Amino acid sequence: MEVLHNLAFGFEHALTLQNLMYCALGCTVGTLIGLLPGLGPLSTISLLLPLTYSIPTGGALIMLAGIYYGAQYGDSVSAITMKIPHASSIVACIDGYQMTLKGKTGLALFTAGVSSFIGGTVAIVVLSTMAPALGEVGFLFGPADYCALMLLGFFCVSFVSSGSLLNGLAMAMVGVLLGMVGTDVNSGTARYTMDLPFLMDGIGLISIALGCFGIAEVVKNLDNKNVLTPFNGKIKLMPTWPEFKRIIPSALRGSVIGSVLGILPGGGPTIAQFAAYAADKKLSKYKHEIGTGCIEGVAGQAAADEAAARTSFIPLMAIGIPENAVMALMMAAFVVKGIQPGPNMIGTHPDLFWGLVASMWIGNCFLLVLNVPLVRYWLSVFKIPYTVLFPAILFFCCIGTYSINNSLDDIYTTAVFGFIGYLFLRLDMEAAPLLLGFILGPMLEENFRRAMLLSRGSFNVFVNRPISATLLGVIGVLVVWQTVVFIRKLIKSPDHHIHSDNQGESAKAPTPVAAAATSGSLASGE
Amino acid sequence: MNLNNRNFIRGLCLMAIALVFGGVAYNNYTLGELSRSGPGLFPLLVSSFLFVIGVLTVVRSHFVDPVPLDYSVKNIGIILVSLVGFSLISHFVNMILGIVFLVFCSTLAGTSYSLVRNVKISLGLIAVAFAFKHLLGLSLPLY
């Protein structure tokens, strides 16, 4: 009953005309930008984050959340219609694009929209019941436990986003080191600033995000030189009743899987999609059709995607630790607005917390009534050639960086990170763990130093506390499992050489089906 | 020892980053001890860990098929020049000229180049910039 009361309280805050406007604006702009090739949720959020600075706190958070799920829907639209995969919509490329080839684009888009709605609704129930309870758990965490949780987050994110533990972990560590730039809080020493005054406060998060995700992606697309053929087919949205009935079971299954996987460290939409897709392949009534373009292949993953996107807010708001890069950006936005996410947040800012929860559901309704019917108009974005589009993207990157401190110097930092991001891209290093490392780095250091201070320099504290011991145990299992897999492959291959690095490539595999097969089995094997 | 192997180069890069950060931490900042750590200890720990990852990556690259490194200096160069130029021109002249420069310079990286189209893009972006300034209240040094 208390939950209902709280939700009503939240709706009271979210349903003001202003907040509704911010929510609608966020969803629409998010979808529009998310549609563009190479701009997934991460780049969309970092591009639009500066726009929310001048908006009041509640509205800003609601708008950002709207941008996030708008961008996700936009992603799946471009995946379904044109097979442009982003990290967050690889699975949608499989059956969704097959449906387009069969001329059922409208049905696929409708299925994705409705399933997202179902997924989002289930996730909000989970969120509003679990987050306050988990908040209580958050109070049990000591410095050592926080350290262990963050480390586990690095391991899981590395594994999920780049498929290879080693690559992702390396990037997370580079991110942690970049996070050290600036003034050390404990001693006041300036670290790695090269005596440049604007580095005293550390490197700007937006510079890193826009450099690595915006500019580097633009250059990568320019290098590719392949011209996109815009989608020109007809879109008939309304499904028949039997088709509609097929959506429901799959979407519900996906919602549950997504809600659970969204809460786990390193979890989130990507892994949830693969897991839901794998589950549908095993459990669905129409499993023989999956892969050839059937409703279940779209519905389950879309629901899981949306559900995980919502429930991944739980660790951020209940414990104060973002579990993936998107949430890390969200956390940065919270902090800019003067709110420290964590166990205290629900108590001190109940209006924000419940308002955000309620607005998520409102955002879902907007997606359903605004974006699904209007999607055919959104798609006309693709009629604009990339040669026109990319100067505009560059311009928005510049304005985004500039508007944080009204400083043109920040654009140089962004340019430097554009270059670094491009190098990383070419070396096949995923930037998402870097961003997470960058944001968690200072927190990790602070908690590590505190834990060491309390334990008088003994590492036993990490093993003696049950929470941190468990979390470190999970890390140990992950490492051992990865090593065993590698060595096994090495022994099995005749010339002791591993030929296709399919794990590392899975994120951008040319054939998403193969990627889904490998990662799907990974997900179900866990 | 193949310098065109992406995996191998990646390992080297990681080791280099670790050495730079770790070296600076070790030489320039006080380390302290575990119970009362100075500003240098944590970066040193993290860079040592990164160095180990770099070594593992290099070792691993010997067992995995080499992936060729492909890159093009031209596009990234053009984009960086247009960003830096935009910032410089906005600083010393004004942002309208900066936008024009950004558009005309960056489109050199595109597949085709058209003056008329560039003028149109510039006009559009200038209009957007005015909208940002007057509707969203961003303080852009437009003129």
Chai-1 contact restraints between the chains, C-beta under 6 A:
chainA,res_idxA,chainB,res_idxB,connection_type,confidence,min_distance_angstrom,max_distance_angstrom,comment,restraint_id
A,S54,B,G137,contact,1.0,0.0,6.0,A-B,restraint_1
A,L166,B,L56,contact,1.0,0.0,6.0,A-B,restraint_2
A,L166,B,T57,contact,1.0,0.0,6.0,A-B,restraint_3
A,L169,B,I53,contact,1.0,0.0,6.0,A-B,restraint_4
A,A170,B,L14,contact,1.0,0.0,6.0,A-B,restraint_5
A,A170,B,I53,contact,1.0,0.0,6.0,A-B,restraint_6
A,M173,B,V46,contact,1.0,0.0,6.0,A-B,restraint_7
A,M173,B,F49,contact,1.0,0.0,6.0,A-B,restraint_8
A,M173,B,L50,contact,1.0,0.0,6.0,A-B,restraint_9
A,V174,B,I17,contact,1.0,0.0,6.0,A-B,restraint_10
A,V176,B,V46,contact,1.0,0.0,6.0,A-B,restraint_11
A,L177,B,F21,contact,1.0,0.0,6.0,A-B,restraint_12
A,L177,B,V46,contact,1.0,0.0,6.0,A-B,restraint_13
A,M180,B,P43,contact,1.0,0.0,6.0,A-B,restraint_14
A,D184,B,P39,contact,1.0,0.0,6.0,A-B,restraint_15
A,S187,B,P39,contact,1.0,0.0,6.0,A-B,restraint_16
A,T189,B,Y29,contact,1.0,0.0,6.0,A-B,restraint_17
A,T189,B,P39,contact,1.0,0.0,6.0,A-B,restraint_18
A,R191,B,P39,contact,1.0,0.0,6.0,A-B,restraint_19
A,V219,B,N75,contact,1.0,0.0,6.0,A-B,restraint_20
A,V219,B,I76,contact,1.0,0.0,6.0,A-B,restraint_21
A,V219,B,I79,contact,1.0,0.0,6.0,A-B,restraint_22
A,L222,B,N75,contact,1.0,0.0,6.0,A-B,restraint_23
A,L222,B,A109,contact,1.0,0.0,6.0,A-B,restraint_24
A,D223,B,S72,contact,1.0,0.0,6.0,A-B,restraint_25
A,D223,B,N75,contact,1.0,0.0,6.0,A-B,restraint_26
A,T387,B,G110,contact,1.0,0.0,6.0,A-B,restraint_27
A,V388,B,I121,contact,1.0,0.0,6.0,A-B,restraint_28
A,P391,B,V103,contact,1.0,0.0,6.0,A-B,restraint_29
A,P391,B,S106,contact,1.0,0.0,6.0,A-B,restraint_30
A,P391,B,T107,contact,1.0,0.0,6.0,A-B,restraint_31
A,P391,B,I121,contact,1.0,0.0,6.0,A-B,restraint_32
A,L394,B,S106,contact,1.0,0.0,6.0,A-B,restraint_33
A,F395,B,L125,contact,1.0,0.0,6.0,A-B,restraint_34
A,C398,B,F86,contact,1.0,0.0,6.0,A-B,restraint_35
A,S403,B,L138,contact,1.0,0.0,6.0,A-B,restraint_36
A,N406,B,S139,contact,1.0,0.0,6.0,A-B,restraint_37
A,L408,B,S87,contact,1.0,0.0,6.0,A-B,restraint_38
A,L408,B,S90,contact,1.0,0.0,6.0,A-B,restraint_39
A,L408,B,H91,contact,1.0,0.0,6.0,A-B,restraint_40
A,I411,B,S87,contact,1.0,0.0,6.0,A-B,restraint_41
A,A415,B,L80,contact,1.0,0.0,6.0,A-B,restraint_42
A,A415,B,L83,contact,1.0,0.0,6.0,A-B,restraint_43
A,A415,B,V84,contact,1.0,0.0,6.0,A-B,restraint_44
A,Y422,B,I76,contact,1.0,0.0,6.0,A-B,restraint_45
A,R426,B,Y71,contact,1.0,0.0,6.0,A-B,restraint_46
A,L427,B,R6,contact,1.0,0.0,6.0,A-B,restraint_47
A,L427,B,R10,contact,1.0,0.0,6.0,A-B,restraint_48
A,D428,B,R6,contact,1.0,0.0,6.0,A-B,restraint_49
A,E445,B,F42,contact,1.0,0.0,6.0,A-B,restraint_50
A,R449,B,S37,contact,1.0,0.0,6.0,A-B,restraint_51
A,M452,B,L34,contact,1.0,0.0,6.0,A-B,restraint_52
A,M452,B,S35,contact,1.0,0.0,6.0,A-B,restraint_53
A,R456,B,S35,contact,1.0,0.0,6.0,A-B,restraint_54
A,G457,B,L34,contact,1.0,0.0,6.0,A-B,restraint_55
A,G457,B,S35,contact,1.0,0.0,6.0,A-B,restraint_56
A,L490,B,F63,contact,1.0,0.0,6.0,A-B,restraint_57
A,I498,B,F63,contact,1.0,0.0,6.0,A-B,restraint_58
A,I498,B,V64,contact,1.0,0.0,6.0,A-B,restraint_59
A,H499,B,D65,contact,1.0,0.0,6.0,A-B,restraint_60
A,D501,B,V64,contact,1.0,0.0,6.0,A-B,restraint_61
